[in-house]
Amino acid sequence: MDIFWLQIQPSFYGFMYAISFWLCYYMIRQKKKLFIHHLDDLFFYVFLGVIVGGRLGYVLFYNFSYYIYHPLEILMIWNGGMSFHGWVVGVAVAMYVFSKAKNISFLMIADEVARVVPVGLFFGRIGNYVNKELLWFPYTWPLAVQTPAGSFFPSPLLEALLEWIVLFLILSYFYNKKQSAWSQIQHGYIAALFLLWYGVFRIFVEVFFRTPDAHIGYILPYVSTGTILSIVMVAIGGVFCIKFKK
């Protein structure tokens, strides 16, 4: 379908994004920490943060040397990629702007959003798997990814397991514990835990189970740009975990 000069067509990856946003919206709504009209506005801000932050993060972190000579292609989000680390920054900025506009605690909002993000990450990794992205070594067991170059280990499914089930269970445990009248866990702790443990899982997969795209490569042996950015996430998350649990 053509709209003006743009060609619009559905994609499986876009469908995964849509499911992710809907489920995250539903899960936050069920907790009733925000009024419905505030939640609707929040997700509009978050959506912009994901798209703008994810795209600019990819441009700056992964392919700046190309886009500096092709700036108009930055707008072509269907051609290139999105950066998770970029959209973390974008969503954080979006939540902060929203919190100031609505006079709601930024840290409370960050906790509510961080708690449900693993659900969205799961569908994103399924999209990577279906699109045959983020692979590593030759592998022929069940669930292997078949490409013209051969059969590869399904790294996105390992990430889906860690970033969805394991991370979601960790965050849910401390989120429920935080609701206790005797808990000394402050607002912001769940978001800090998310940064910490997502970074740990991402480093594990990046180092042992995944090869970066050819145009990205490694900065050091076994150390990619994604690894460096995840180390920063772990450091920031660790510091704030200590701060918000006092």
C-alpha positions in Angstrom: 0.0 0.0 0.0 1.4 3.4 -1.0 0.7 6.5 1.1 2.1 9.6 -0.6 5.7 8.6 -1.3 5.9 5.9 1.3 5.3 2.2 0.7 3.5 0.7 3.7 3.3 -3.1 4.1 2.8 -5.3 7.1 5.8 -7.3 8.5 6.1 -10.1 11.0 8.5 -7.9 13.0 6.0 -5.1 13.1 3.4 -7.6 14.3 5.7 -8.6 17.1 6.0 -5.0 18.1 2.3 -4.5 18.1 1.7 -7.6 20.3 4.4 -6.5 22.7 2.9 -3.0 23.2 -0.6 -4.4 23.7 0.5 -7.0 26.3 2.7 -4.5 28.2 -0.2 -2.0 28.2 -2.6 -4.6 29.5 -0.3 -5.8 32.3 0.3 -2.2 33.6 -3.4 -1.5 33.4 -4.2 -4.5 35.5 -2.1 -3.1 38.4 -4.1 0.1 38.4 -1.2 2.3 39.5 -2.1 4.9 36.8 -5.3 6.4 35.6 -6.4 5.0 32.2 -6.0 8.4 30.5 -2.5 8.7 32.0 -1.6 5.2 30.8 -2.8 6.0 27.3 -0.6 9.1 27.2 2.4 7.2 28.7 2.3 4.6 26.0 2.3 7.2 23.3 5.4 8.7 24.9 7.0 5.3 25.3 6.2 4.4 21.6 8.0 7.6 20.5 10.9 6.8 22.8 11.2 3.3 21.4 11.1 4.4 17.7 13.3 7.5 18.0 15.7 6.2 20.6 16.1 2.8 19.0 16.8 4.2 15.6 19.2 7.0 16.7 20.9 4.4 18.9 21.5 2.2 16.0 22.8 5.1 13.9 25.2 6.3 16.6 26.3 3.0 18.1 26.5 0.7 15.1 26.7 2.4 11.8 27.5 6.1 12.3 30.2 6.1 9.6 27.5 5.2 7.0 24.7 7.4 8.1 26.8 10.5 8.4 27.0 10.4 4.6 23.4 9.2 4.1 21.4 11.2 6.7 18.1 10.8 4.9 18.3 7.1 5.4 18.1 7.6 9.2 14.3 8.1 8.7 14.0 4.8 6.9 13.5 2.7 10.0 12.5 -0.3 7.8 15.9 -0.3 6.2 18.7 -0.9 8.7 18.1 -1.6 12.3 17.1 -0.6 15.8 19.3 -0.6 18.9 17.9 -1.9 22.2 20.3 0.3 24.2 19.2 3.3 22.2 15.6 2.6 22.9 16.3 2.2 26.6 17.7 5.8 26.6 14.8 6.9 24.4 12.2 5.4 26.7 13.9 6.8 29.8 13.7 10.3 28.3 10.1 9.8 27.3 9.1 8.6 30.8 10.9 11.6 32.4 9.1 14.1 30.1 5.8 12.4 30.8 6.4 12.4 34.6 7.1 16.1 34.5 4.1 16.8 32.3 1.7 14.8 34.5 3.4 15.5 37.9 3.8 11.7 38.5 6.9 10.1 40.1 9.4 9.2 37.4 10.8 6.3 39.4 7.4 4.8 40.0 6.7 4.9 36.3 10.1 3.4 35.5 9.3 0.5 37.8 5.9 -0.1 36.3 7.3 -0.1 32.7 10.5 -2.1 33.5 8.5 -4.9 35.1 6.7 -5.7 31.9 9.5 -5.0 29.3 10.6 -8.7 29.4 7.3 -9.7 27.8 8.0 -7.3 24.9 11.6 -8.5 24.6 10.3 -12.0 24.2 8.3 -11.1 21.1 11.2 -9.1 19.7 13.5 -12.1 20.0 11.0 -14.3 18.3 11.0 -11.7 15.5 14.8 -12.0 15.3 14.5 -15.8 15.1 11.9 -15.7 12.3 14.0 -13.2 10.4 17.1 -15.3 10.9 19.1 -12.6 12.7 21.7 -12.6 15.5 23.1 -16.1 14.9 26.4 -17.7 15.7 28.0 -21.1 15.2 27.0 -24.0 12.9 24.3 -26.2 14.6 22.0 -28.9 13.5 19.9 -29.8 16.5 16.1 -28.9 16.8 15.2 -25.2 16.4 18.3 -24.5 14.4 18.1 -21.6 12.0 18.4 -22.6 8.4 20.0 -20.1 6.0 21.7 -20.3 2.6 25.0 -20.3 4.4 24.1 -23.3 6.6 22.4 -24.2 9.8 23.1 -22.1 12.9 22.5 -22.0 16.7 19.2 -20.1 17.5 20.8 -17.4 19.7 17.5 -15.3 19.7 15.7 -18.2 21.4 18.3 -18.3 24.1 17.9 -14.6 24.6 14.1 -14.9 24.6 14.4 -17.5 27.5 16.8 -15.3 29.6 15.2 -12.0 28.8 11.6 -13.2 29.2 11.2 -16.0 31.6 14.3 -15.5 33.9 14.3 -11.7 33.9 10.5 -11.5 34.3 10.6 -13.8 37.3 13.4 -11.8 38.9 11.6 -8.5 38.5 8.2 -10.0 39.5 9.6 -11.4 42.7 11.1 -8.0 43.8 8.1 -6.1 42.5 5.7 -8.2 44.7 8.1 -7.9 47.6 8.2 -4.1 47.2 4.4 -4.0 47.8 4.9 -5.3 51.3 4.3 -2.7 54.1 7.6 -3.7 55.6 9.7 -3.5 52.5 12.5 -1.0 52.3 12.7 -1.2 48.5 12.2 2.2 47.1 10.8 3.3 43.8 13.4 2.9 41.1 14.7 -0.5 42.4 12.8 -2.6 39.8 14.1 -0.4 36.9 17.6 -0.7 38.3 17.3 -4.5 38.5 16.2 -4.6 34.9 19.3 -2.7 33.8 21.5 -4.9 35.9 20.2 -8.3 34.9 19.4 -7.5 31.3 23.0 -6.4 30.9 24.3 -9.6 32.5 22.2 -11.8 30.2 23.1 -9.8 27.1 26.8 -10.0 27.8 26.5 -13.7 28.4 24.9 -14.3 25.0 27.0 -11.7 23.1 30.2 -13.3 24.3 29.4 -17.0 24.1 26.5 -17.5 21.7 26.3 -14.7 19.1 28.4 -13.0 16.4 27.8 -9.3 15.6 26.7 -8.3 12.1 29.5 -8.1 9.5 29.5 -4.3 9.3 29.7 -4.1 13.1 32.3 -6.7 14.1 34.3 -6.8 17.3 36.0 -4.0 19.2 38.2 -6.4 21.0 38.4 -10.3 20.8 34.9 -11.5 21.8 33.9 -7.9 22.8 31.3 -6.2 20.6 29.7 -2.8 20.8 26.7 -4.5 22.3 28.9 -6.0 25.0 30.4 -2.6 25.9 27.0 -1.0 26.1 25.7 -3.8 28.3 28.6 -3.4 30.7 27.6 0.2 31.1 24.0 -1.0 31.8 25.3 -3.4 34.5 27.3 -0.7 36.1 24.5 1.8 36.2 22.0 -0.8 37.3 24.2 -2.0 40.1 24.8 1.5 41.5 21.1 2.3 41.5 20.2 -1.1 43.0 22.4 -0.2 46.0 20.9 3.3 46.2 17.3 2.3 46.0 17.4 -0.6 48.4 18.8 1.5 51.3 
